[in-house]
């Protein structure tokens, strides 16, 4: 059990990498790829690509506050007061939940057969 101390220092870094930074990075790369792809396609494919682009951008914007909150909380530790952490925590989770609420709206706006 003497090596457990080292392991406890590595777990927050690994969790931030796997649970926060990796998904956000993948979505950011997909957004950039979709932006370059949307200029090449036409018709129904373009509508699908724009829908995916809108969903990916909404996900990125919605989960970015949570990523910031989780990264600062787990790796760097909090240097602000408790009240600020609670408010930012609520805001981060609110934005994450807003992503789920925004998805049907995005589908309604961008896909005519969804209506």
N, C-alpha and C positions, 0 to 999 in steps of 0.2 A: 503493500500500500504506500510505500514511500514515493513512488513515481506518480501517484494520483495528483499531486500538486501541479506537476507539469501538464498533465492531461486536462486539468480544469482550466488552465490558461489557454489551451489550444481549442477547446470546444466552442467558445464564443466566436472565434475567428472562422472556424469551419462552418458553423451554423450561419453566420452572416454571408459567407461566400456561397454556400449551397442554397440557402433559403431566400436570400435577398438579391445579392449582386448578380448571380448567374441568371435568374429569370429576367431581371430588369435589363441586363445586357443582351440577352437573346431577343427580347421584345424590341429593344432599340435597334439592333441589327436588322430585324425583320421590317421595322418601319422604314429604315433607310432603303432596304431592298425593294419594298413595295412602292416607295416613292419613285425609284428609278424604273420600276416595271410598269407603273400606271401610264407613263408616257408612251409606251410601246403598244399597248393593247387598245382594242376598240370594242364597242357594242356591249353585249351582255357580260363578257369577261371583265371589261372595265368597271362595270357596276359592282361585280363581285370583289374586285381588287380594292375599289374605293371603300366598300363596306368593311373589308378586312383592315384596311388602313385606319378607318375611323375607330374600329374596335380596339386595335392595337394602341393607337394614340390615347384613347380613353383609359385603357388599362395602365399605360405608362404614367399618365398624369395622375391617375387615382392612387396608384401604389407607390409613387415616389415619396410622398410624405411618410408613409409607413417604413419604406426602406431607409430613409434618413433617420427616423426615430429609432428603428431597431439597430442600425449601425452605431449610432452614437451611444445608445443605451448599453449595448452588449460589449463593444470593443473599447470605446474611448471613455466610457463612464459619463455620468452626468455632472456638469459643472453648474447648472442652473438650479434655481430653487424648486421645491417640490410642486408648488402650484403651477409653475410653468410646464413642468413635465406632465402633469395630469391634463392640462389643457391641450398640449401638443399631442398627447396620446389619444385623447378623444377626437381631435381633428384628424389625425392619421387614420384611425379606424373608421371615422365617418367618411372620409374620402375613399377608403377601400370598399366600404359598403355602397357608396354611390356608383361605383363601377358596375355592380350588379343591377342597380336600378337603371342605369343608362343603357345597358345592352338592348332591352326591348325597344327603347326609344330610337336607338341607332338603327336597328333593323326596320322599324316602322318608317323611318325617314328615307332610308337608302334602298330598301327592297320593296318593289311595288307588289309582288305576289304575297308578301307578308301581311299586307293590309287586308 
